[in-house]
Amino acid sequence: MDKKQLSIAIPASTISDTPHLREKTAKIGLIGRTAAIFRVNEIIVYPDNPKVDQRRDMDFMALLLSYLETPQYLRKQLFKLDPDLEFAGILPPLRTPHHPLSGKTKHLQIGEYREGVVLSEAKEGLFVDIGVQQPALLRQKEFAVGNRLTLQVVNVGKNIEVQAANREDVLVYWGYRVRVEKRSFGQLVADEGFDLRIATARVGDYFMDVAERIGAKWGSSQRVLMAFGAPSRGLHEITDDEGLKLDEIVDFVVNTVPGQGTVTVRTEEALLATLAIFNVHFSY
């Protein structure tokens, strides 16, 4: 049976009220770390203010989230020097299964998965860096130098050999993908690829009041979208700008922080609270 795929949608203005690059980086780090803790498969960054060009913030968020998701041993090869990465050193380690701690060849085991990047071509195939002391041989030549791949170890010893794998086939959590969404929020949720759409908002049903109804649909859903608004503009305001009604374009509008003690709940705070609640009540 296919694994359930969970996508979260976060607005570009998540970092608009954070002036300094260091604080922006820390906020993105918390979002990425939270996504990994609760096994999110895809993070979608969407534009939420049509009056402002948000491409800069969206690209920045995607860059930091992608950098954080990439195993440390591949980052220098996959990311160029970039001023936006100045404070990348404060990003928290994900410590997910695809971020192994050991870089020793002797610790490799046949059957384990690794992320790798193609280093060079050889007569027998391709040499790839999988984060150990020597390159591994991939006997498939259809990949280009610089490509990032999910690989499975098929031989260890004097020579290491790997084969290409589909990350969806890995039985443990294998990180998230990042997508910059050019379409509006309304167009995003209309995507037929999602069979369950959940919006979070202060003006919404208390989670416990709709948990049973959500659970009935959750079990049969393969692709779930969970959407979040910004502190200054929630999803109701974002959809109003498009001439849409939030409760008409999603399956559920849920308040996961009832009786909040603050005027606003930041996106990264709502993300942590919501995913924790859903993790307890539903399996995915």
C-alpha positions in Angstrom: 0.0 0.0 0.0 1.3 3.5 -0.9 2.4 5.7 1.9 0.3 8.7 2.7 1.9 11.9 1.4 1.6 15.0 3.6 2.1 18.4 2.1 2.1 21.7 4.0 1.6 25.1 2.4 3.2 28.1 4.1 2.9 31.7 2.9 5.7 33.9 1.6 4.9 36.5 4.2 6.0 34.1 7.0 9.3 36.0 7.1 8.1 39.4 6.1 8.0 40.7 9.7 11.5 39.4 10.5 14.0 42.1 9.5 17.4 40.5 10.1 18.9 37.6 8.0 19.9 35.7 11.1 16.4 35.7 12.5 14.9 34.8 9.1 17.3 31.9 9.0 16.3 30.7 12.5 12.6 30.9 11.7 13.1 28.8 8.5 15.2 26.4 10.5 12.3 25.9 13.0 9.9 25.3 10.1 12.1 22.7 8.4 12.9 21.0 11.7 9.2 20.8 12.6 8.4 19.4 9.1 11.0 16.7 9.6 9.8 15.8 13.1 6.3 15.1 11.9 7.4 13.5 8.6 6.1 16.1 6.1 6.8 15.0 2.6 6.5 18.3 0.8 6.7 22.0 1.8 5.0 24.4 -0.6 5.8 28.1 -0.3 2.9 30.1 -1.9 2.4 33.8 -2.6 -0.2 35.3 -0.3 -0.2 39.0 -1.1 -0.9 40.0 -4.8 0.0 43.6 -4.1 3.6 42.7 -3.4 6.3 41.0 -5.4 7.1 38.1 -3.1 9.5 36.1 -5.3 12.5 37.2 -3.3 11.1 35.9 0.0 9.8 32.7 -1.6 13.1 31.9 -3.2 14.9 32.6 0.1 12.6 30.3 2.0 13.0 27.5 -0.6 16.8 27.9 -0.6 17.1 27.6 3.2 14.6 24.7 3.5 16.4 22.8 0.7 19.8 23.4 2.3 18.5 22.2 5.6 17.0 19.0 4.1 20.3 18.2 2.2 22.7 15.8 4.0 25.7 17.8 5.3 28.2 15.8 3.2 26.5 17.0 0.0 25.9 20.6 0.7 29.2 22.0 -0.6 28.7 20.2 -3.9 25.0 21.2 -4.3 25.0 24.8 -3.1 27.1 27.7 -4.3 28.4 30.4 -2.1 25.3 32.6 -1.5 24.9 35.7 0.8 21.5 34.2 1.8 23.4 31.3 3.4 25.5 33.5 5.6 23.9 32.3 8.8 23.2 28.7 7.6 25.5 27.5 10.5 22.7 28.2 13.0 20.3 25.9 11.2 19.5 22.9 13.5 20.5 19.4 12.3 17.6 17.4 11.1 19.0 14.1 12.3 16.7 12.2 9.9 17.6 8.7 8.6 19.0 10.3 5.4 21.4 12.4 7.4 23.7 9.6 8.8 26.2 10.5 11.4 28.8 8.0 10.3 31.1 8.8 7.4 33.1 5.6 7.7 33.1 3.1 4.9 33.3 0.2 7.3 29.9 1.1 8.8 28.0 0.7 5.4 25.6 -2.2 5.2 24.2 -3.9 2.1 20.6 -2.7 1.6 20.9 0.6 3.4 19.9 3.8 1.6 22.0 6.9 1.1 21.6 10.2 -0.7 24.4 10.8 -3.1 25.7 13.1 -5.9 27.3 12.1 -9.2 31.0 13.0 -9.2 32.3 11.7 -12.5 31.9 9.2 -15.3 33.8 6.0 -15.6 34.0 3.1 -18.1 31.9 0.9 -15.7 29.4 3.6 -14.8 29.4 6.6 -12.5 31.2 7.5 -9.4 29.0 9.0 -6.7 29.6 10.6 -3.3 27.5 8.9 -0.6 29.2 10.5 2.4 31.8 7.9 3.2 35.6 7.8 2.7 35.5 6.6 -0.9 33.2 7.1 -3.9 30.7 4.4 -4.8 30.1 2.9 -8.2 26.7 3.3 -9.8 26.5 1.0 -12.9 23.9 3.2 -14.6 24.9 6.0 -16.9 21.7 7.9 -17.4 22.4 10.5 -14.7 24.5 13.7 -15.2 27.4 14.9 -13.1 26.0 16.9 -10.2 22.7 15.1 -10.0 21.5 14.3 -6.5 20.2 10.7 -6.2 18.7 8.3 -3.7 20.8 5.2 -3.7 20.8 1.8 -2.2 24.0 0.0 -1.2 24.3 -3.4 -3.0 28.0 -4.2 -2.4 30.5 -3.3 0.3 34.1 -4.1 0.9 37.1 -3.0 -1.1 34.7 -1.6 -3.7 31.3 0.0 -2.9 28.5 -0.4 -5.3 25.1 1.2 -5.3 22.0 1.3 -7.4 19.5 4.0 -8.0 16.4 3.9 -5.9 13.0 5.7 -5.6 12.8 7.7 -2.4 9.2 6.8 -2.2 10.2 3.1 -1.7 12.3 3.8 1.3 10.4 2.5 4.3 11.6 5.1 6.8 11.1 8.9 6.6 13.4 10.3 3.9 13.0 14.0 4.1 10.8 16.6 2.4 10.7 18.2 -1.0 10.4 21.9 -1.4 8.2 23.6 -4.0 7.8 27.3 -4.8 4.2 27.7 -5.9 3.6 30.5 -8.5 -0.2 30.1 -8.4 -2.4 31.8 -5.9 -3.6 29.9 -2.8 -7.0 29.3 -4.3 -5.5 27.8 -7.4 -3.2 25.7 -5.3 -6.0 24.1 -3.2 -8.0 23.4 -6.4 -5.2 21.1 -7.5 -6.9 17.7 -8.1 -3.8 15.9 -6.8 -4.9 16.5 -3.2 -7.8 14.4 -1.9 -8.0 16.0 1.5 -7.5 19.8 2.1 -7.3 21.1 5.6 -6.9 24.9 6.4 -5.9 26.2 9.8 -7.4 29.4 11.0 -8.4 31.2 14.2 -12.0 31.4 12.9 -12.6 27.7 12.3 -14.0 24.6 13.9 -12.3 23.5 17.1 -10.2 20.4 16.2 -12.0 18.1 18.7 -15.4 19.0 17.2 -14.4 17.8 13.8 -11.7 15.2 14.6 -14.0 12.3 13.9 -15.1 13.7 10.5 -11.5 14.4 9.6 -10.5 10.9 10.6 -13.2 9.3 8.4 -11.7 11.0 5.4 -8.0 10.8 6.5 -7.9 7.0 6.3 -8.8 6.9 2.6 -6.7 9.9 1.6 -3.4 9.4 -0.2 -2.4 13.1 -0.6 -3.2 15.5 2.2 -2.7 19.3 2.0 -2.5 21.2 5.3 -2.4 25.0 4.7 -1.3 27.8 7.0 -1.8 31.5 6.9 0.4 34.4 8.1 0.2 36.1 11.4 -1.1 39.4 10.0 -3.3 37.8 7.3 -4.9 34.5 7.9 -6.3 32.2 5.2 -9.7 33.8 5.3 -8.2 37.2 4.3 -5.9 35.6 1.7 -8.9 33.8 0.0 -11.1 36.9 0.3 -8.5 38.8 -1.9 -9.2 36.2 -4.6 -13.0 36.5 -4.3 -13.2 33.1 -2.6 -14.6 31.7 0.6 -12.2 29.5 2.5 -14.7 27.0 3.8 -15.9 26.5 0.2 -12.5 25.5 -1.3 -11.2 23.2 1.4 -12.6 20.2 3.2 -12.0 21.5 6.8 -11.2 24.8 8.4 -9.7 24.0 11.8 -8.6 25.9 14.9 -5.9 23.9 16.5 -5.0 26.5 19.1 -8.3 27.2 20.9 -8.2 29.9 23.5 -4.9 31.2 22.4 -3.3 33.6 24.9 -1.7 35.8 22.3 -3.2 38.2 19.7 -1.6 36.2 16.9 -0.1 32.8 16.4 2.9 32.8 14.1 3.1 30.5 11.2 5.9 28.4 12.6 4.0 28.2 15.9 0.8 27.1 14.3 2.7 24.5 12.3 4.2 22.9 15.4 0.9 22.9 17.3 -1.1 21.5 14.4 1.2 18.8 13.3 1.6 17.6 16.9 -2.2 17.3 17.3 -2.6 15.5 14.0 0.3 13.2 14.7 -1.4 12.0 18.0 -4.8 11.5 16.4 -4.0 10.1 13.0 -1.4 7.9 11.5 0.4 8.8 8.2 
